[in-house]
Amino acid sequence: MNERSEGVAPRTSPRLLLLVEDEPDARTILARRLQAYGWTCLAHPSAESALQDHEVRFVEAVVADVVLGDGKLSGIDLIAALRRQEVRAPVVLVTAFADTQRLKSALNAGAAYLIEKPFTTEALRQVLEKVTTVDVDLARLVNRALSRARLTRKEEEVARLVLKGLTSAEIGAMMGNSEKTIKQHLTQVYSKLGVAGRAEFFHLVFPS
């Protein structure tokens, strides 16, 4: 995280955010700065600790470091654990090494965004605003991206669920299909859109 001085945004109604960062100073500073942007943070040093928080099911967003030294679970592992607890809030992962494989793993796990260190709190605020307004803007963004793809109704439904961060297995369970069937639908979606996979699909719909 960039430690330079940053301007303070006008306060809005507090929104609840889960912050998982194993470095104490970084956790404290980031929680304080996010509070200035209208977020109330449930700050935890590990994924295990965060998952025990009784307030976690009420969070609107999650910010977690990919590498968490205080526990066995990584930030990527945390996504699946949250989904098992029916926490569907978008997850922003923080990493010092945004390599292609890590990006792929994060997106496949259902991360809404991967932000690379060092970053400013303003940059993170913008990311949080983006990922937490997806539900509001989803129809417009998806329709714009998919308007010429001529997807079937089933393919469009699968595509929308992917954009909400669900895995193929989770989508299959929701729709009463096997994971293999969902992956076949996704193959058709990606082919019609001219993208190679989930990461390119996200970037097509939500261009940075």
C-alpha positions in Angstrom: 0.0 0.0 0.0 1.2 3.4 -0.9 1.8 5.4 2.3 1.7 8.8 0.8 -0.8 11.4 2.1 -4.2 11.2 0.4 -7.2 13.4 0.3 -10.2 12.4 2.4 -13.4 11.8 0.5 -16.8 13.1 1.8 -18.3 10.6 4.3 -21.3 8.6 3.2 -23.5 6.1 5.1 -21.1 3.5 6.5 -20.9 0.3 4.5 -19.5 -2.9 6.0 -16.3 -4.4 4.6 -14.2 -7.4 5.5 -10.5 -6.6 5.5 -8.0 -9.5 5.8 -4.4 -8.4 6.1 -1.8 -10.2 8.2 0.5 -7.2 8.6 -0.7 -5.2 11.6 0.4 -1.7 10.6 -1.0 -2.1 7.0 -4.2 -3.5 8.4 -4.7 -0.6 10.8 -3.7 2.1 8.3 -5.9 0.7 5.6 -8.9 0.3 7.9 -8.6 3.9 9.0 -8.3 5.3 5.5 -11.2 3.2 4.2 -13.3 4.5 7.1 -12.8 8.0 5.7 -14.3 6.7 2.5 -17.5 5.5 4.2 -16.5 1.9 5.0 -16.6 0.2 8.4 -14.0 -2.5 8.4 -14.1 -5.9 10.0 -10.3 -6.2 10.2 -8.7 -9.6 10.6 -5.2 -11.0 10.4 -6.2 -14.3 8.8 -8.8 -16.0 6.8 -9.6 -18.3 9.6 -10.2 -15.4 12.0 -12.4 -13.7 9.4 -14.6 -16.7 8.9 -15.4 -16.8 12.6 -16.7 -13.3 12.6 -20.4 -13.3 13.2 -20.8 -10.1 11.2 -19.2 -11.5 8.1 -22.5 -12.5 6.5 -23.5 -8.8 6.4 -20.4 -7.4 4.5 -20.9 -5.7 1.2 -17.3 -6.3 0.0 -14.1 -8.1 0.9 -10.5 -7.0 0.6 -7.9 -9.7 1.3 -4.3 -10.2 0.7 -3.5 -13.2 -1.4 -0.6 -14.3 0.9 -1.7 -14.5 4.5 1.1 -15.7 6.8 -0.9 -16.2 10.0 -3.0 -19.1 8.8 -3.2 -22.0 6.4 -5.7 -20.3 4.1 -4.7 -17.8 1.4 -6.9 -15.0 0.2 -7.8 -17.2 -2.8 -8.9 -20.0 -0.4 -10.9 -17.5 1.5 -13.2 -16.9 -1.5 -14.4 -20.5 -1.5 -14.8 -20.6 2.2 -17.0 -17.5 2.1 -19.1 -18.9 -0.6 -19.7 -22.0 1.5 -21.0 -19.7 4.2 -23.3 -18.1 1.6 -21.3 -14.9 1.7 -21.6 -13.6 -1.9 -20.0 -10.2 -1.5 -17.4 -9.3 -4.2 -13.8 -10.1 -3.2 -10.9 -7.8 -4.1 -7.6 -9.6 -3.7 -4.4 -7.7 -3.0 -1.0 -9.1 -4.3 2.5 -8.0 -4.7 2.9 -10.3 -7.7 0.1 -10.0 -10.2 1.5 -12.7 -12.5 -0.7 -14.3 -15.2 -1.1 -17.6 -13.3 -2.1 -15.9 -10.1 -4.6 -13.7 -12.0 -6.1 -16.8 -13.6 -6.3 -18.6 -10.2 -7.9 -15.6 -8.6 -10.5 -15.1 -11.3 -11.3 -18.8 -11.5 -11.9 -18.8 -7.7 -14.4 -16.0 -8.2 -12.4 -12.9 -7.3 -14.0 -9.7 -8.6 -10.7 -7.8 -8.9 -7.0 -8.2 -8.3 -5.1 -5.1 -7.2 -1.3 -5.0 -7.2 0.8 -3.4 -4.5 1.7 -0.6 -4.0 -1.7 1.0 -4.4 -3.4 4.2 -3.1 -6.5 4.1 -1.0 -8.2 6.2 -3.7 -7.4 3.4 -6.2 -8.9 0.8 -3.9 -11.9 3.0 -3.3 -12.6 3.2 -7.0 -12.2 -0.6 -7.3 -14.6 -1.1 -4.4 -17.1 1.3 -6.0 -16.8 -0.6 -9.3 -17.3 -4.1 -7.9 -20.1 -3.2 -5.5 -22.2 -1.5 -8.2 -22.0 -4.4 -10.6 -25.5 -5.5 -9.7 -26.8 -2.0 -10.5 -24.9 -1.7 -13.8 -24.8 -5.4 -14.7 -27.6 -5.3 -17.3 -26.1 -2.3 -19.1 -22.6 -3.7 -19.1 -23.6 -7.2 -20.0 -26.0 -6.1 -22.7 -23.3 -3.9 -24.2 -20.8 -6.8 -24.2 -23.1 -9.5 -25.3 -25.5 -7.7 -27.7 -23.8 -9.1 -30.8 -22.9 -12.5 -29.4 -26.4 -14.1 -30.0 -26.2 -16.2 -26.9 -28.9 -18.7 -26.1 -31.0 -17.9 -23.0 -29.1 -20.7 -21.1 -25.7 -19.3 -22.2 -26.6 -15.8 -21.1 -27.8 -17.1 -17.7 -24.5 -18.9 -17.2 -22.5 -15.8 -18.4 -24.3 -13.6 -15.9 -23.6 -16.0 -13.0 -19.9 -16.2 -14.0 -19.8 -12.4 -13.9 -21.1 -12.5 -10.3 -18.1 -14.6 -9.3 -19.6 -18.1 -9.2 -17.6 -21.1 -10.2 -18.8 -23.7 -12.8 -19.6 -26.1 -10.0 -21.6 -23.5 -8.1 -23.5 -22.6 -11.3 -24.2 -26.2 -12.0 -25.6 -26.8 -8.5 -27.9 -23.7 -8.9 -29.1 -24.6 -12.3 -29.4 -28.4 -11.8 -26.6 -29.2 -14.3 -23.3 -30.9 -14.0 -20.1 -28.9 -13.8 -19.1 -30.4 -17.2 -22.3 -29.1 -18.8 -21.7 -25.6 -17.5 -18.2 -25.7 -18.8 -19.6 -26.7 -22.2 -21.9 -23.7 -22.1 -19.0 -21.5 -21.1 -16.9 -22.8 -24.0 -19.7 -21.6 -26.4 -20.0 -18.3 -24.6 -16.3 -17.6 -24.9 -16.2 -18.8 -28.5 -19.1 -16.4 -29.5 -17.4 -13.5 -27.7 -14.0 -14.2 -29.1 -12.3 -14.6 -25.7 -10.0 -17.3 -24.5 -11.4 -17.8 -21.0 -12.8 -16.3 -17.8 -10.1 -13.6 -17.4 -10.5 -12.2 -20.9 -14.3 -12.4 -20.4 -14.1 -10.2 -17.3 -11.9 -7.7 -19.0 -14.3 -7.6 -22.0 -17.3 -6.8 -19.9 -15.6 -4.7 -17.2 -12.8 -3.0 -19.1 -10.3 -1.4 -16.7 
